[in-house]
Amino acid sequence: MIDLEREAPITLAEAPKLIPAINAAPGMDARKPLHQRTIYNWATRGKRGVVLESVMIGGVIVTTREAIQRFLQRLSIARETQFAARESEYDTRRRHPIRRRTKQQIEARLKLARDHGI
């Protein structure tokens, strides 16, 4: 939660300057800051279930440096959690059925080989 007594408010238009643009796609300028709309989306919709803390002061939505830092930390945790969930999902849905199918195929081939005396 934003504490305006301890944290200095900044507008969402100023916020992209605080975040280094190190995630540029190939062919893009890595020095270009995030778009203001990205910060607005983080404050209103969120990303991966994490919403950037913001408050409205006089009709302007503001956030703080500390709120951005907390958002990025929570986003990293959410990302790690999603990857961990995917890995466990992958283990139960993908690897085991494939192993079972392969094991069943091997057993069927062995049975055929025994039946034919090979």
N, C-alpha and C positions, 0 to 999 in steps of 0.2 A: 504494500500500500504506500502511496506517495505521501511523504510528510513534508509539506511545503514550508514548515519552520526550519527544517534541516537541509532540504534539498532545493536547489535553484531551478525554477521552471524554465524550460526552453520550448519553443513552438515546434510542431512537427516538421515545419519547413527547415528549421535549423538542425534537426536531429540527424539527417543523412551525413552531415559533415563530421559527425562524431564517430561514425562507423567506417572503418577502413574497407575499401572495395577490393578485397583480396580474392573474391570468388567470381571474378570475371570469366565469362565463357570464352572459348578460343575465338580469336578475331576481335574481341572487344578490348577497349582501353581499360586496363586494370586501375588506372588512377581516377576513373569516373565514379563519383559517389552514387549511392543508392538513390533511386527516385523517391520523391516526396510521397508519392502514392503508395509505395511499398511500406513506408513507416505508418501511413494512415491505415492501410489494411491491417498491419500488425496491431494497431491500437483499437480497431473496430472489430475485425473478424478473427484476428490471431493467426497463428501458424502452428500446426501439429497440436492443437488444443491449448496452446499457450498464448495469452493475450498481453500485449504491452500495456503496462499501467499508464493511465492518462487521466487528466481531469480537465474540466472546462472552466476557464477563467474569462469572464466577460465575453463569451461567445467564441473564444478561441480554445482549441484543444491543445493542451500542453502536456509534456512529459518531463522527465529529468534524466541526467546522465546516469544516476544510480538505477533508475527504473529500466533504462536500456541495458545496463549491465546485468541486472537481475533477469530481464527477459532473455538475453542471450544465454545466460547460464541455465535457465529453465528449459530453453529450446535445445540446448546440448543434451540435457538429461532426458528430455522427451525423445530425442533422436536415438540415443543409446538404448532406451527402453523399447522403442519400436524395432530396432535392429535385433535386440535380444528376443523379442516376441517372434520376429520373422524366423530367426534361427531355430527356435523351439518348434515353430509351426512346420518349418522345412523338415526337421528331423522326424516328426510324427507323420506328416502327410506324404513326404517324398521318398526319403531314404528307405524307410521300413517296407512300404509296399513294393518298391523296386527290388529290395533284397529278397522279400518273400517270393516275388514272381521269379526271380533268378533262381532261388533255391528250389522252387517247384519245377522249373524247367530242367534243372540239373537232375533232380530226382526222377523226372519223367524220362530223361535220356538214359540214366543208369538203368531204370527198369526195362526200357527197350533193349538196351545192350544185354542185360541178363536174359531176357526172353529170347533173344536171337543167338545167345551163346557167344557173344563177342567179348 
